[in-house]
Amino acid sequence: MKKNYDKYIPDWKYIFSKFIEDLKEIKNNIPILVIIIGLLIIPSLYAWFNIKAFWDPYGNTKYLKIAVVNHDKGYTFKNQDIDLGKRVINTLKENDSLDWQFVSMSRAEKGILSGEYFAIIEIPEAFSRDMLSVTKENVRKAKINYTVNEKTNAIAPKITDKGASAIQENISKTFIESVAKTSIYSIGGISNTVGDVKPKLEQMKSTLKKLDTQLSNTKKMTASGVKGMTEIQKTLDNNKSLLPMIKQSVNDSKKLSNDISSTFRAANSNFNSLAPTIKKDIDSTSSLIMQSTDMIESLSDDVSLVVNDSVLILKNARSKIDTAMKINDSVIKAIKRINIINLQLLNKAIENLEEYQASMNNLDRMLSDTITLINNGQQISDVTISNLKSISNELNRKSLQLLSGFDENIRQPIEKITSGSAKITDDINGILSKTDSIYPNINSLISSANNINTVLKTTISVTSSSIDVLQGQIRDAIDAIDAIQNNENYKAFNNVIKSNIMDRVDFFKTPVEINEKKIYKIENYGAAMTPFYSILASWVGGLILISILSTSLGNKDRAIDEYFSKYFLFILLAIIQAIIISLGNFLILGVMAKHPWLFTATLVYCSIVFVTIIYSIVSIFGTVGKGIGVFLLVIQIGGSGGTFPVEMTPSFFRAINSLVPFTYGIEACREAVGGVYLPNLIKDFAILFIMMLVALVFAIFLKESINRLTKPLKKVFENSFIIHH
């Protein structure tokens, strides 16, 4: 039993003696030494050339030729010739991110077919016209034609795509900036206008107050009539010194007539909105009357009703009538207030509504009397029910008449009242214009009492009502000015549009900014690719060593001794390869890493793991093992996530990602380049150690039996002149 275990225990003395013999052989045999030195350097060259090639590929896009063709014919907008295509060309001439070639279309098409140009960017004839279509009813998006030759290179089309997108983004930003700047400046102009209006509003209000005071005094004087003419004369004499001020106030009032007219229009708008409300209330009243009528009809239709049910129905009907009366009363009051304003145009409507109200009062009274009779134990007679139904039906008829005559009796008179306000405005302007002829004659009028009395008696009756209207409208104008001055929204809007105009333009141009924060920053693309190509070179180096150098002793030694006799030589050579690769990365290429010594140690560790795996496979399977090593190299390039994130690769590579040593070797080297996150580094080292341990255990316990099974195949390879064994 002990002998069975002895075959798995290495003879270390014998193993190290063979290891020393190999080292002496390398030292004393110059051709072999040269080959060994070549095998140590070649993998590093593989890493260095690839890292240097990918050092900063996106920083050299200025050598990618892009043909640019401008067919834009421009556009005339508000008597101004605008050529946006030319502006795009001028912008590209200042942009050196790509090699822009400004050529004709025929030259561009020939160049893209031959591979001279990677892409064509064509600005069409209608580019300016379509860009400015935003100012018209039918908006069309402007287009830029982009043609790319994807055969030329795998990556170049992606870069030229970015160039086309950058042009689109630049045009969009410039357009948004121009529109926003124009709009904001226009708003700023409004703000200045609003600011200029503030003192004018104050002056206007002061003048209106003075005019109101003078009209009040005049009204008091006219109120005393003809009997007070002597007193009026004295007042006029006392106020003679105020005539210049009054005249100035009137002149100021004339300047404000447009603003007062605006106030009238706002009042007219309120009157116009009142008519639909009145119609809605009449509709509601009609609906309530119809509901009440239905309840009264149910009294005669259903003979089985008991006393309590009858009382309940009558009370509900009366409740509907009461509600209808309240609504109708509010309508009457609203129309009466409007009717005072202008010539009793709504008399007919008020008369109809009051008759309607009287009928409802009559029905309400009859319902109340009927309820009292029932509560006193008396029966409802057919006559009573017939009277109730008759009055209810009459009310329904009047409801329909009110609705059918609404436009003629209510809406149209209200519209006449609102249109009459324009005439009032003309009267005010007429009064103000008449003052020009009144003031020069006041002195002569004062000296001529008879003429004054005659004029005053004639004008008092004419102007008294006009003065009332004028005073009311002047006071409304003063209230409107106060409302404008005290409006918080007006103040807030003015404050906003007066401040930071360019900040707001910039906001519309780029409303969102990305606040980028980089962790584990890597200096350049070459440094980012260093872990992948260094790990790849380590595996290739181990594969070359084991493919070229012999893995057997050529005698009848035990399998375990044969394995370890060559194992330490390959480990030593792999360590030297890793050190050369790492030192060349930092000292020759200038790769910047956060922890260069950790990177070197990690690469050495990975090389030991890789050589252990490759050597174990070749030692067990011979020539077939070398093919397995190449196969593992191929699948690890795509499955390790060394270039693209493994999540972007097909499902097969995502599945093997966690099973291949490349994955953990690359991730461990990245920790050294970008900065260490210790849990990840420990995990990578541990998994690599487990993989190496599995390879060792597999070789120690299975090498002898598998070598025995594959011996016939090995003889076939030995006798072959094609396959090297």
C-alpha positions in Angstrom: 0.0 0.0 0.0 2.9 2.3 0.9 4.4 1.7 -2.5 1.3 3.0 -4.2 1.6 6.3 -2.4 5.4 6.6 -3.0 4.8 7.2 -6.7 3.1 10.5 -5.9 6.0 11.8 -3.7 8.6 13.6 -5.7 12.4 12.9 -5.2 13.4 16.5 -4.7 17.1 15.7 -4.7 16.8 14.1 -8.1 14.5 16.9 -9.4 16.8 19.7 -8.4 19.8 17.9 -9.9 18.0 17.8 -13.2 17.0 21.4 -12.9 20.7 22.4 -12.4 21.7 20.3 -15.4 19.3 22.2 -17.6 20.7 25.5 -16.4 24.2 24.4 -17.1 23.2 23.2 -20.5 21.7 26.6 -21.3 24.8 28.4 -20.0 27.3 26.3 -21.9 25.4 25.9 -25.2 25.5 29.3 -26.9 22.9 28.5 -29.6 20.4 27.3 -27.0 21.2 30.4 -24.9 20.4 32.6 -27.8 17.1 30.8 -28.4 16.2 31.1 -24.7 16.9 34.8 -24.7 14.8 35.2 -27.8 12.0 33.2 -26.2 12.2 35.6 -23.1 12.0 38.8 -25.2 9.5 37.9 -28.0 6.4 37.9 -25.7 7.3 41.3 -24.4 7.6 42.7 -28.0 4.1 41.3 -28.6 2.8 43.3 -25.6 4.8 46.5 -26.2 3.8 46.9 -29.9 0.1 46.4 -29.2 0.1 48.7 -26.2 1.9 51.4 -28.2 -0.5 51.0 -31.1 -3.4 51.6 -28.8 -1.7 54.4 -26.9 -4.2 57.1 -27.9 -6.1 56.1 -31.0 -9.0 58.6 -30.4 -6.5 61.4 -30.1 -5.3 60.9 -33.7 -8.7 61.2 -35.4 -7.5 64.4 -37.1 -5.9 62.2 -39.7 -9.3 60.6 -40.7 -10.4 62.3 -44.0 -14.1 63.3 -44.2 -15.4 64.8 -47.4 -17.7 67.8 -46.9 -20.0 68.9 -49.8 -22.1 72.1 -49.4 -25.1 72.4 -51.8 -27.0 74.9 -49.6 -28.5 77.7 -51.7 -29.3 79.9 -48.7 -32.6 81.6 -47.9 -34.0 85.2 -47.8 -35.7 86.0 -44.5 -37.2 89.4 -43.9 -35.0 91.0 -46.7 -31.9 89.4 -45.2 -29.9 86.7 -47.1 -29.0 83.8 -44.7 -26.6 81.0 -45.7 -26.5 78.5 -42.8 -24.7 75.9 -44.9 -21.8 78.3 -45.3 -21.8 78.9 -41.5 -21.5 75.2 -40.9 -18.5 75.0 -43.3 -16.8 77.9 -41.5 -17.3 76.1 -38.2 -15.8 72.9 -39.6 -12.8 74.8 -40.9 -12.0 75.8 -37.3 -12.5 72.2 -36.1 -9.4 69.9 -36.2 -11.0 66.8 -34.6 -11.2 65.3 -38.1 -9.5 66.0 -41.4 -12.3 67.8 -43.2 -11.9 67.9 -47.0 -14.2 70.5 -48.7 -14.7 69.1 -52.2 -17.3 68.6 -55.0 -19.8 65.8 -54.9 -18.2 63.9 -57.7 -14.8 64.1 -56.1 -16.3 63.0 -52.8 -18.1 60.0 -54.3 -14.9 58.8 -56.1 -12.9 59.3 -52.9 -15.2 57.2 -50.7 -15.3 54.4 -53.2 -11.5 54.3 -53.4 -11.1 54.5 -49.6 -9.5 57.9 -49.7 -12.4 59.3 -47.6 -14.0 57.4 -44.7 -17.3 59.3 -45.1 -19.2 62.1 -46.9 -21.2 64.8 -45.2 -23.5 66.6 -47.6 -25.4 69.8 -46.8 -28.5 69.8 -49.1 -29.8 72.7 -51.1 -32.8 73.4 -48.8 -30.8 73.3 -45.6 -31.2 77.0 -44.8 -34.8 77.1 -45.9 -35.7 74.1 -43.7 -33.9 75.5 -40.7 -35.9 78.8 -41.0 -39.2 77.0 -41.5 -39.6 77.3 -37.8 -40.8 80.8 -38.5 -43.6 79.5 -40.7 -46.7 77.4 -40.3 -45.3 74.2 -41.8 -42.1 73.3 -40.0 -39.6 71.0 -41.7 -36.5 69.5 -40.0 -33.3 70.3 -41.7 -31.3 67.3 -42.9 -27.6 66.6 -43.4 -26.8 63.6 -45.7 -24.2 61.3 -44.2 -22.5 58.5 -46.2 -20.0 56.1 -44.7 -17.7 53.4 -46.2 -17.9 50.7 -43.5 -15.5 48.4 -45.5 -12.5 50.7 -45.0 -12.1 50.0 -41.3 -14.0 48.5 -38.3 -13.6 51.4 -36.0 -13.4 54.4 -38.4 -17.2 54.4 -39.2 -18.0 54.7 -35.5 -15.6 57.7 -35.2 -17.0 59.4 -38.3 -20.5 58.8 -36.9 -19.5 60.8 -33.9 -18.3 63.5 -36.2 -21.6 63.7 -38.0 -23.4 63.7 -34.6 -21.2 66.5 -33.4 -22.1 68.6 -36.4 -25.8 68.0 -35.7 -25.3 68.8 -32.1 -23.4 72.0 -32.9 -26.0 73.2 -35.4 -28.8 72.5 -32.9 -27.0 74.3 -30.1 -26.2 77.3 -32.3 -29.8 77.5 -33.5 -31.2 77.2 -29.9 -28.8 79.8 -28.7 -29.8 82.3 -31.4 -33.5 81.8 -30.8 -33.1 82.0 -27.1 -30.9 85.1 -27.3 -33.4 86.9 -29.5 -36.4 85.9 -27.3 -34.7 86.8 -24.0 -33.5 90.1 -25.4 -37.1 90.8 -26.6 -38.3 90.0 -23.1 -35.6 92.3 -21.8 -37.0 95.1 -24.0 -40.5 94.4 -22.6 -39.0 94.8 -19.2 -37.5 98.1 -20.0 -40.8 99.2 -21.4 -42.6 98.1 -18.3 -40.0 100.0 -16.2 -40.7 103.1 -18.2 -44.4 102.7 -17.7 -44.2 102.7 -13.9 -43.6 106.5 -13.5 -46.1 107.2 -16.3 -48.8 105.2 -14.5 -48.1 107.2 -11.3 -48.4 110.5 -13.2 -51.6 109.3 -14.9 -53.1 108.3 -11.6 -52.3 111.7 -10.1 -53.8 113.5 -13.0 -56.9 111.4 -12.9 -57.4 112.1 -9.1 -57.1 115.8 -9.8 -59.6 115.6 -12.6 -61.9 113.5 -10.3 -61.7 116.3 -7.7 -62.5 119.0 -10.2 -65.5 117.0 -11.5 -66.7 116.5 -7.9 -66.6 120.2 -7.3 -68.3 120.9 -10.6 -71.1 118.4 -9.8 -71.6 120.1 -6.4 -72.0 123.4 -8.1 -74.4 122.2 -10.7 -76.6 120.5 -8.0 -77.7 123.8 -6.6 -79.3 124.6 -9.9 -80.4 128.0 -11.2 -81.0 129.4 -7.7 -77.3 129.0 -6.9 -76.0 130.8 -9.9 -74.7 133.7 -7.8 -72.8 131.3 -5.5 -71.5 129.4 -8.5 -70.3 132.8 -9.9 -68.3 133.3 -6.7 -66.9 129.8 -6.8 -65.9 130.3 -10.5 -64.1 133.5 -9.5 -62.3 131.7 -6.7 -61.3 128.9 -9.0 -60.2 131.1 -11.8 -56.6 130.8 -10.6 -56.9 127.0 -11.0 -57.9 127.1 -14.6 -54.4 126.6 -16.0 -53.9 123.5 -13.8 -57.3 122.1 -14.7 -56.5 122.7 -18.4 -53.2 120.8 -17.9 -55.1 118.0 -16.2 -57.5 117.8 -19.1 -54.6 117.7 -21.6 -53.0 114.9 -19.6 -56.3 113.1 -19.5 -56.5 113.2 -23.3 -53.1 111.5 -23.5 -54.5 108.8 -21.3 -57.7 108.2 -23.3 -56.3 105.1 -25.0 -55.6 103.5 -21.6 -59.0 104.4 -20.3 -60.5 102.8 -23.5 -58.6 99.6 -22.6 -60.2 99.7 -19.2 -63.6 100.0 -20.8 -62.9 97.0 -23.0 -62.0 94.9 -19.9 -65.3 95.9 -18.3 -67.2 95.0 -21.5 -65.5 91.6 -21.4 -67.0 91.0 -17.9 -70.5 92.0 -19.2 -70.1 89.6 -22.1 -69.1 86.7 -19.8 -72.2 87.4 -17.7 -74.8 86.4 -20.4 -73.8 82.7 -20.5 -74.0 82.7 -16.6 -77.5 84.1 -16.7 -78.6 81.6 -19.3 -77.1 78.8 -17.2 -79.1 80.0 -14.1 -82.3 80.1 -16.2 -81.6 76.6 -17.4 -81.2 75.5 -13.7 -84.5 77.2 -12.8 -86.3 75.5 -15.6 -84.9 72.1 -14.6 -86.1 72.7 -11.0 -89.6 73.7 -12.2 -89.8 70.6 -14.4 -88.8 68.4 -11.4 -91.5 70.1 -9.3 -94.1 69.5 -12.0 -93.2 65.8 -12.2 -93.7 65.5 -8.4 -97.1 67.2 -8.6 -98.1 65.0 -11.6 -97.3 61.9 -9.4 -100.0 63.0 -6.9 -102.7 62.5 -9.5 -101.2 59.5 -11.2 -100.7 57.3 -8.0 -104.0 57.0 -6.1 -102.4 54.6 -3.7 -100.3 57.3 -2.0 -100.9 57.7 1.7 -101.0 61.0 3.6 -97.4 61.0 4.6 -96.2 60.2 1.1 -98.3 63.0 -0.3 -96.9 65.5 2.2 -93.4 64.4 1.4 -93.9 64.8 -2.3 -95.4 68.3 -1.8 -92.6 69.3 0.5 -90.0 68.2 -2.1 -91.8 70.0 -4.8 -91.9 73.1 -2.7 -88.2 72.8 -1.9 -87.5 72.7 -5.7 -89.7 75.8 -6.2 -87.9 77.6 -3.3 -84.5 76.9 -4.9 -85.7 78.0 -8.3 -87.1 81.3 -6.8 -83.7 82.1 -5.2 -81.9 81.5 -8.4 -84.4 83.5 -10.4 -84.2 86.3 -7.8 -80.4 86.5 -8.2 -80.8 86.7 -12.0 -83.4 89.6 -11.7 -81.0 91.5 -9.4 -78.0 91.0 -11.7 -80.0 92.2 -14.8 -81.4 95.2 -12.9 -77.9 96.3 -12.0 -76.9 96.0 -15.6 -80.1 97.8 -16.7 -79.3 100.9 -14.7 -76.2 101.4 -16.9 -77.8 102.1 -20.2 -81.3 103.2 -21.2 -83.4 100.4 -19.6 -82.7 98.0 -22.4 -83.4 95.0 -20.2 -86.9 96.1 -19.1 -88.7 93.4 -21.1 -86.4 90.7 -19.6 -87.0 92.0 -16.1 -90.7 92.1 -16.6 -90.8 88.5 -17.9 -88.6 87.3 -15.0 -90.7 89.1 -12.4 -93.9 87.5 -13.8 -92.1 84.2 -13.7 -91.2 84.9 -10.0 -94.8 85.8 -9.2 -96.0 82.5 -10.7 -93.5 80.6 -8.6 -94.6 82.5 -5.5 -98.2 81.6 -6.3 -97.3 77.9 -6.7 -95.3 78.0 -3.6 -98.2 79.5 -1.6 -100.6 76.9 -3.0 -98.2 74.0 -2.1 -97.9 75.4 1.4 -101.7 75.7 1.8 -102.1 72.1 0.4 -99.6 70.7 2.9 -101.4 72.5 5.7 -104.8 71.0 4.6 -103.3 67.5 4.5 -101.7 67.9 7.9 -105.1 69.0 9.3 -106.6 65.7 8.1 -108.4 66.9 5.0 -108.3 65.2 1.6 -106.7 66.9 -1.5 -109.4 67.7 -3.9 -109.1 67.1 -7.6 -109.6 70.9 -8.1 -106.6 71.6 -6.0 -104.4 69.1 -7.8 -105.7 70.5 -11.1 -104.8 74.0 -10.1 -101.3 72.9 -9.0 -100.8 71.1 -12.3 -102.1 74.1 -14.2 -99.7 76.6 -12.5 -96.8 74.1 -12.8 -97.5 73.7 -16.5 -97.8 77.4 -16.9 -94.3 77.8 -15.2 -92.9 75.2 -17.6 -94.3 77.2 -20.5 -92.8 80.4 -19.2 -89.4 78.7 -18.7 -89.4 77.7 -22.3 -90.4 81.2 -23.3 -87.5 82.7 -21.3 -85.0 80.3 -22.9 -86.3 80.8 -26.4 -86.3 84.6 -26.0 -83.0 84.7 -24.2 -81.0 86.0 -27.1 -83.5 88.7 -28.0 -84.4 89.9 -24.5 -81.1 89.4 -22.5 -78.0 88.6 -24.6 -78.5 91.2 -27.3 -79.4 94.1 -24.9 -76.3 93.2 -22.9 -74.2 93.4 -26.0 -75.8 96.8 -26.9 -74.9 98.0 -23.4 -71.3 96.9 -23.9 -71.1 98.5 -27.3 -72.6 101.6 -25.8 -69.5 102.0 -23.6 -67.6 103.0 -26.7 -70.1 105.8 -27.2 -69.4 106.8 -23.5 -65.7 106.9 -24.3 -66.5 109.2 -27.3 -68.6 111.4 -25.0 -65.7 111.7 -22.6 -63.3 112.6 -25.4 -65.9 115.0 -26.7 -66.2 116.6 -23.3 -62.5 116.9 -23.0 -62.2 118.4 -26.5 -64.9 120.9 -25.7 -62.9 122.2 -22.8 -60.5 123.7 -25.3 -63.2 126.2 -26.4 -64.7 126.6 -22.9 -61.6 127.7 -21.1 -60.7 130.8 -23.3 -64.3 132.0 -22.9 -64.7 131.5 -19.2 -63.6 135.0 -18.3 -66.1 136.5 -20.7 -68.8 134.1 -19.5 -68.1 135.2 -15.9 -68.5 138.8 -16.8 -71.8 138.1 -18.6 -74.1 136.7 -16.0 -77.1 136.3 -18.3 -75.1 134.3 -20.8 -73.6 132.2 -18.0 -77.0 131.5 -16.6 -78.3 130.5 -20.0 -75.3 128.3 -20.8 -75.3 126.7 -17.4 -79.0 126.0 -17.4 -78.6 124.4 -20.8 -75.4 122.4 -20.1 -76.3 121.4 -16.5 -79.0 119.0 -17.6 -76.9 117.7 -20.5 -73.6 117.2 -18.7 -74.7 116.1 -15.2 -75.3 112.4 -16.2 -72.1 112.4 -18.4 -70.1 113.7 -15.4 -71.4 110.8 -13.3 -70.4 108.3 -16.0 -67.0 110.0 -16.5 -66.3 110.1 -12.7 -67.1 106.4 -12.4 -64.9 105.4 -15.3 -62.0 107.7 -14.0 -62.3 106.0 -10.6 -62.3 102.6 -12.3 -59.1 103.6 -14.2 -57.5 104.6 -10.9 -58.4 101.3 -9.4 -57.1 99.4 -12.4 -53.7 101.3 -12.1 -53.6 100.4 -8.4 -54.2 96.8 -9.3 -51.4 96.8 -11.8 -49.0 98.4 -9.5 -49.8 96.0 -6.6 -49.8 92.8 -8.7 -47.2 90.4 -7.4 -47.0 88.4 -10.6 -46.2 91.6 -12.5 -43.4 92.5 -10.0 -42.0 89.0 -10.1 -42.0 88.8 -13.9 -40.3 92.2 -14.1 -37.6 91.1 -11.7 -36.9 87.8 -13.5 -36.6 89.2 -17.0 -34.4 92.1 -15.9 -31.7 89.7 -14.4 -29.1 87.4 -15.9 -30.2 87.5 -19.5 -27.1 85.6 -20.8 -27.4 83.0 -18.1 -30.9 82.2 -19.3 -29.6 82.1 -23.0 -27.0 79.6 -21.8 -29.7 77.6 -20.0 -31.8 77.2 -23.2 -28.7 76.3 -25.1 -27.6 73.6 -22.7 -30.3 73.0 -20.0 -28.4 70.0 -18.5 -24.7 69.6 -17.6 -23.1 66.4 -16.7 -21.0 66.5 -13.6 -18.4 63.9 -14.4 -16.5 62.2 -11.6 -13.8 59.6 -12.3 -12.7 57.0 -9.8 -9.5 54.9 -10.3 -8.5 57.3 -13.1 -6.3 55.8 -15.8 -4.0 58.2 -17.7 -4.7 57.1 -21.3 -6.0 54.3 -23.5 -2.6 52.6 -23.7 -2.4 52.3 -19.9 -6.0 50.9 -19.9 -5.0 48.2 -22.5 -1.8 47.3 -20.7 -3.3 44.7 -18.4 -4.9 42.8 -21.3 -1.9 42.8 -23.6 0.5 42.0 -20.7 -1.5 39.0 -19.6 -2.0 37.9 -23.2 1.8 38.1 -23.7 2.4 36.1 -20.6 0.2 33.3 -21.8 1.8 33.4 -25.3 5.2 33.4 -23.7 4.5 30.3 -21.7 2.9 28.6 -24.7 6.0 29.4 -26.8 8.4 28.1 -24.1 6.5 24.8 -23.6 6.0 24.4 -27.4 9.7 24.8 -28.2 11.5 23.4 -25.2 11.2 19.7 -24.2 8.8 18.7 -21.4 10.2 15.2 -20.9 13.5 13.7 -19.7 13.6 11.0 -22.4 14.2 8.2 -20.0 12.3 5.8 -17.7 12.0 8.1 -14.7 8.9 8.2 -12.7 6.1 10.5 -14.0 6.2 12.7 -10.8 9.9 13.2 -11.1 9.8 13.9 -14.8 7.0 16.5 -14.2 8.8 18.5 -11.5 12.3 18.2 -13.2 11.1 20.5 -16.0 8.5 22.4 -14.1 10.9 24.7 -12.2 12.8 25.6 -15.4 9.6 26.8 -17.0 8.6 28.7 -13.9 12.0 30.5 -13.8 11.8 31.4 -17.5 8.1 32.6 -17.1 9.1 34.8 -14.2 11.9 36.4 -16.3 9.4 36.9 -19.2 6.9 38.7 -16.9 9.6 41.0 -15.4 10.8 42.0 -18.9 7.3 42.7 -20.0 6.5 44.8 -16.9 9.8 46.8 -16.9 9.4 47.5 -20.6 5.8 48.8 -20.0 7.0 51.3 -17.5 10.6 52.2 -18.6 10.3 52.0 -22.4 6.7 52.8 -23.1 6.1 55.1 -20.1 2.9 53.4 -19.0 1.5 55.2 -15.9 0.2 53.0 -13.1 -0.8 53.7 -9.6 1.2 50.8 -8.2 4.0 49.7 -10.8 5.7 47.3 -8.4 2.4 45.6 -7.5 1.7 45.3 -11.3 5.1 43.6 -11.8 4.5 41.2 -8.9 1.0 40.5 -10.1 2.2 39.7 -13.7 4.9 37.4 -12.3 2.3 35.6 -10.2 0.0 35.3 -13.3 2.9 33.9 -15.4 3.5 31.3 -12.8 -0.1 30.3 -12.8 -0.3 30.3 -16.6 2.9 28.2 -17.1 1.7 25.7 -14.5 -1.6 25.3 -16.4 0.0 25.0 -19.8 2.9 22.8 -18.7 0.5 20.5 -16.8 -1.7 20.0 -19.9 1.3 19.5 -22.3 3.1 17.2 -19.8 0.0 15.0 -19.6 -1.3 15.1 -23.2 1.8 15.8 -25.1 1.4 17.3 -28.5 -2.4 17.3 -28.1 -1.8 19.4 -25.0 -0.1 22.1 -27.0 -3.3 22.3 -29.2 -5.4 22.6 -26.0 -3.1 25.5 -24.8 -3.7 27.3 -28.2 -7.5 26.7 -27.9 -7.5 28.1 -24.4 -5.6 31.2 -25.7 -8.2 31.8 -28.4 -11.3 31.5 -26.2 -9.8 33.6 -23.5 -9.2 36.6 -25.8 -12.9 36.9 -26.4 -14.1 35.6 -23.0 -12.0 37.5 -20.6 -13.5 41.0 -21.1 -10.0 42.4 -21.9 -11.1 44.8 -24.6 -14.9 45.2 -24.5 -17.1 44.6 -21.4 -18.0 40.9 -21.4 -21.6 41.9 -21.1 -21.4 43.1 -24.7 -20.1 39.7 -26.0 -22.2 36.7 -27.1 -23.7 34.4 -24.5 -20.9 31.7 -24.9 -18.2 34.2 -23.9 -20.3 35.5 -21.0 -20.7 31.9 -19.8 -17.0 31.1 -19.8 -15.8 34.5 -18.4 -15.7 33.3 -14.8 -14.0 30.0 -15.7 -10.9 31.3 -17.6 -7.7 32.5 -15.8 -7.3 35.5 -18.2 -10.4 37.1 -16.5 -8.7 37.2 -13.0 -5.2 38.0 -14.3 -6.5 41.0 -16.2 -8.6 42.2 -13.3 -5.7 41.9 -10.9 -3.4 43.9 -13.2 -6.1 46.6 -13.5 -6.1 47.0 -9.7 -2.4 47.8 -9.9 -2.9 50.3 -12.8 -6.0 52.2 -11.7 -5.9 51.8 -7.9 -6.5 48.9 -5.5 -9.8 47.7 -4.2 -8.5 45.1 -1.9 -11.5 42.7 -1.8 -11.3 42.4 -5.6 -7.5 41.8 -5.6 -7.7 39.1 -3.0 -10.5 37.4 -4.9 -8.5 37.4 -8.1 -5.3 36.1 -6.5 -7.3 33.4 -4.6 -9.1 32.1 -7.8 -5.8 32.0 -9.7 -4.2 30.1 -6.9 -7.0 27.6 -7.0 -6.7 27.1 -10.8 -2.9 26.6 -10.4 -3.5 24.1 -7.6 -6.0 22.2 -9.6 -3.5 21.9 -12.5 -0.8 20.7 -10.1 -3.1 18.1 -8.5 -4.3 17.0 -11.9 -0.7 16.5 -13.2 0.6 14.8 -10.0 -2.2 12.2 -9.8 -3.1 11.6 -13.5 0.0 12.2 -15.5 1.3 8.6 -15.3 -2.0 6.9 -16.1 -2.9 9.3 -19.0 0.7 9.1 -20.4 0.3 5.3 -20.5 -3.1 5.5 -22.3 -1.7 8.0 -24.9 1.5 6.2 -25.5 0.3 4.7 -28.9 -0.7 8.1 -30.1 2.7 9.5 -29.0 4.4 6.8 -31.2 2.3 7.9 -34.1 3.5 11.5 -33.7 7.1 10.3 -33.3 6.9 8.4 -36.6 5.3 11.4 -38.4 7.3 13.9 -40.4 4.5 16.5 -40.2 3.6 16.9 -36.5 6.5 17.9 -34.2 6.3 16.0 -30.9 
